[in-house]
């Protein structure tokens, strides 16, 4: 089922009016910085703020201390956390709503209730969440996406990985659950990021999320900057694998992944001593991660 972000004609059988709401929060569902990177591509920086949340009541400053610059004898350039719903337009002028910013640490039900009010007021026909989680997948294969929704017919693609598991909740997952309970259509996509790259920027994952979004909504999103970063990141990863002799571990992870996609394996958890564990791969990439963090600090 596709939802257009352009307004529909009125009538008893017409689809609901209003723009699609895309929610992309930086927090629990943020492996590989995929959520943050996707949100940066969706945000023009010039959209109209239609709702601002009380971030002081929802943000744990001591757990996620915002940065501030100290210049010689004074403080400046405080990176103030903001959580907004903004009215944006795609490259063709089609409107959509973007809810982005840090995931609330507190008052999730208040956050959900405020979002629900905006959805009702603006006649939003569909809310779509974008997120990312780490998994034992190689970066040399296309990113795997798990689709979900409040009704089966809202899930627009077949999931390669499926299971019934209990996982830690997030503000985004609670939002989708509550919207379904209140009779609103809500769906989303979670991209699975290689667990050894979960702590660095991984543009491939963000591009996969944007691809799922544009396939679903028809929005025209310029992702050229992200594609440039993807190419540079891939080259860096390959160089680090070569320098650290990690080809064997990567090949084992690829064999595990390929067996799973063929149906020859039941999960993406290593079941053979010859296949790499997360700790083994993490050790191989330790220097790479340190280099990436050093670049971010600079």
Beta strands, then each sheet from edge to edge (+ up, - down):
strand 1: 21-26
strand 2: 48-52
strand 3: 69-71
strand 4: 74-76
strand 5: 84-89
strand 6: 95-102
strand 7: 127-135
strand 8: 144-149
strand 9: 186-194
sheet 1: 2+ 5- 6+ 1+ 7+ 9+ 8-
sheet 2: 3+ 4-
end
